Amino acid sequence: MDENIYKDGGSEDTILPEDENPFRNELKTSPNIKTSLSGTVTELGSNQAKTNFFASEEMASDAEGLIHSGFVFSAASYAAMAAVNETFSVVIGAKIHFFAPTKIGENVEFDARAQFNDSAKREVRVIGKTRDIKVFEGTFQVVVLEDHVFKIYKANVQKQAAQRQRSRAKAEEEAQNS
């Protein structure tokens, strides 16, 4: 096997961004995500997922074809979310390492494995490889919620506003009684 990950390879194992996602019916998470930017799920199982991320020209950060690391992180995050595969889940933290740069035309295959299935907070280990060479490794913390994060946030903001309003009213009442 050629160890040069920068050498142009064949396209026989390349899943292009426009290829249809074969797991669209089984995936509960991120139904509107652009697979051309975040990768395509290639395997999906209980607490595990594999995705294939194709680095395209629109992701380049310079004239040499270096892919901005944010796109690689986003693709790894999507793999983590697919491994958890819950409708209402969100990444709340990550510890990551990049071991090599990614360039235009490369594929990064992500393997994500979730732990703590019975917990609302899951830890997902994600490894990304280009031509069998590790280019990314990270641990993502994903929390599983009972409703959409924005609905929960809105309810909490409304609750806090009501508490502040009660506190102000109580303070005004105490001020009038003194």
C-alpha positions in Angstrom: 0.0 0.0 0.0 1.2 3.4 -0.9 1.8 5.5 2.3 1.7 8.8 0.5 -1.7 10.2 1.4 -1.2 13.3 -0.8 -0.8 11.2 -4.0 -3.9 11.3 -6.2 -5.8 8.0 -5.8 -8.5 6.3 -7.7 -12.1 7.2 -7.4 -13.6 3.7 -7.3 -14.1 3.9 -3.5 -15.1 7.6 -3.5 -18.6 8.6 -2.3 -19.2 12.0 -3.8 -21.3 14.5 -1.9 -24.2 14.3 -4.3 -24.5 10.6 -3.9 -27.7 9.6 -2.1 -27.5 8.9 1.6 -28.4 5.1 1.9 -29.4 5.5 5.6 -31.8 8.5 5.3 -34.7 6.4 6.6 -32.8 5.1 9.6 -31.2 8.3 10.6 -33.0 10.2 13.3 -30.5 13.0 13.7 -29.7 16.0 11.6 -32.3 15.4 8.8 -31.5 18.7 7.0 -27.7 18.6 7.1 -25.9 19.2 3.8 -24.0 15.9 3.2 -21.8 17.7 0.7 -20.3 19.7 3.7 -20.6 17.1 6.5 -20.2 13.7 4.9 -22.4 10.7 4.1 -23.3 7.9 6.4 -21.9 4.6 5.0 -22.6 2.3 8.0 -25.1 2.7 10.8 -25.6 0.5 13.9 -26.4 0.5 17.5 -24.0 3.2 19.1 -21.8 3.3 16.0 -21.6 5.0 12.6 -19.2 5.3 9.8 -19.2 8.3 7.5 -17.3 9.4 4.4 -16.3 13.0 4.0 -15.2 14.3 0.6 -13.1 17.4 0.7 -14.3 19.7 -2.1 -12.9 23.0 -3.5 -15.4 25.2 -1.7 -13.8 24.1 1.6 -10.3 25.2 0.7 -8.6 27.9 2.8 -5.7 28.6 0.5 -4.4 28.3 -3.1 -2.6 25.0 -2.2 -5.9 23.2 -1.5 -5.7 23.0 2.2 -9.1 22.2 3.7 -10.1 24.4 6.6 -10.1 22.3 9.8 -13.6 23.5 10.6 -15.1 21.4 7.8 -13.2 18.3 9.1 -14.4 19.0 12.6 -18.0 19.4 11.4 -17.8 16.1 9.6 -16.5 14.3 12.7 -19.2 15.9 14.8 -21.8 14.6 12.3 -20.3 11.1 12.6 -20.6 11.4 16.4 -24.3 12.5 16.1 -25.0 9.6 13.7 -23.5 7.1 16.2 -25.9 8.4 18.9 -28.7 8.7 16.4 -31.3 10.3 18.6 -33.8 12.9 17.3 -33.1 15.5 20.0 -29.4 15.4 20.6 -26.7 18.1 20.5 -22.9 18.2 20.9 -22.0 20.0 24.1 -18.2 19.5 24.1 -15.3 18.0 22.3 -11.6 17.3 22.7 -10.0 16.8 19.3 -6.6 16.3 17.7 -5.6 16.8 14.0 -2.7 14.6 12.9 -2.5 15.6 9.3 -3.9 18.2 7.0 -6.7 17.4 4.5 -6.6 18.6 0.9 -9.0 19.0 -1.9 -10.1 15.7 -3.4 -9.4 13.6 -0.3 -11.8 11.4 1.5 -11.8 11.1 5.3 -13.5 8.0 6.6 -14.8 8.6 10.1 -15.6 5.8 12.5 -17.7 6.9 15.5 -18.5 4.7 18.6 -20.8 5.9 21.4 -20.6 4.9 25.0 -23.1 5.2 27.9 -26.2 4.3 26.0 -28.4 4.4 29.0 -27.3 7.9 29.9 -28.6 11.3 28.6 -25.0 12.3 28.2 -23.0 10.2 25.7 -19.3 10.1 25.0 -18.5 9.4 21.4 -15.0 8.5 20.2 -14.4 9.4 16.5 -11.4 8.5 14.4 -10.9 9.9 10.9 -8.6 8.2 8.4 -7.4 9.1 4.9 -6.1 6.0 3.0 -5.8 4.1 6.3 -3.7 6.9 7.9 -5.2 8.5 11.0 -5.7 12.2 10.4 -8.2 13.0 13.2 -9.2 11.7 16.6 -11.6 13.2 19.0 -14.0 12.6 21.8 -17.4 14.3 21.6 -19.9 14.8 24.4 -23.4 14.5 23.1 -26.5 15.1 25.3 -29.8 13.5 24.4 -32.8 15.8 25.1 -36.5 15.2 25.4 -37.4 18.0 23.0 -35.6 20.3 20.5 -32.9 22.3 22.2 -34.5 25.6 21.1 -37.8 24.7 22.7 -36.0 23.8 25.9 -34.0 27.0 25.8 -37.2 29.1 25.1 -39.0 27.5 28.1 -36.0 28.1 30.3 -35.7 31.8 29.3 -39.4 32.3 29.9 -39.1 30.6 33.3 -36.2 32.8 34.2 -38.0 35.9 33.0 -41.1 35.0 35.2 -38.8 34.5 38.2 -37.1 37.9 37.7 -40.5 39.5 37.3 -41.7 38.0 40.6 -38.5 39.1 42.3 -38.9 42.7 41.1 -42.6 42.7 42.2 -41.6 41.4 45.6 -38.8 44.0 45.9 -41.2 46.8 44.9 -43.8 45.5 47.4 -41.2 45.4 50.2 -40.0 48.9 49.3 -43.6 50.3 49.5 -44.1 48.6 52.9 -41.0 50.0 54.4 
